[in-house]
Amino acid sequence: MPSKTRPPTTSDPRQNHLLASLPDTEYQRWLPHLEAVEMPLGQVLYESGSVLSHVYFPTTSIVSLLYVTESGASAEIAVVGFEGLVGISLFMGGGSTPSRGVVQSAGQGFRLKAHIMKAEFERSGPVLHLLLRYTQALITQMSQTAVCNRHHSLDQQLCRWLLLSLDRLRGHDLVMTQELIANMLGVRREGVTEGALKLQKSGLIRYSRGHIAVLDRDGLEKRVCECYAVVKKEYDRLLPDQVAK
């Protein structure tokens, strides 16, 4: 279970885009129930098939949603950062999910108990519409990830993954293990190393022991497949920076 240790008091729920997009009346109603949590690298927020007890709103962390096979192999189906939430099955009627939620980039976030989220969703109104727009954007990311993993090169997949991660994290540095990257992309560790070194030789990133610093974002965008643009366009359309309050 996630640590109950609270991050520094400077942590602000409205660092999360969805929480910042709530009308003030709804935000003030949620605020006493939002619990600040540390989200360390590799932490499993929930396992496949488990009943979710909370939804999570990352602020300075990124969570990877993974599908895990019976043999233990895994592949990433989506990433969630400060733009969204983890645990849509709670309000979409499932209660549990076939995916696993793992912290991809360490940081902080907030969580809300399951019964409170369900009650808020069932109130209808602006909360329901906001969460449905987010869900549609997330489904687009999942669908495009499946297409990308099937039809595009590891080099293109790695560029897509880096850009999607950067869009969900404030800054240009990512810290994670080779094994975690390999599990997310569904490839061998050697493939991740080879792909990262190619990008490094091209001057796009600096890669060392699981630390990735993006040096040339424009270069990544020129190298990536169309999957990144499809996902970004849908998020921008459904979740604009200024949501009417």
Secondary structure, 3 states (H helix, E strand, C coil): CCCCCCCCCCCCHHHCHHHHHCCHHHHHHHHHHCEEEEECCCCEEECCCCECCEEEEECCCEEEEEEECCCCCEEEEEEECCCCCECCHHHHCCCECCEEEEEEECEEEEEEEHHHHHHHHHCCHHHHHHHHHHHHHHHHHHHHHHHHHHHCCHHHHHHHHHHHHHHCCCCCEEECCHHHHHHHHCCCHHHHHHHHHHHHHCCCEEEECCEEEECCHHHHHHHCCCHHHHHHHHHHHHCCCCCCC
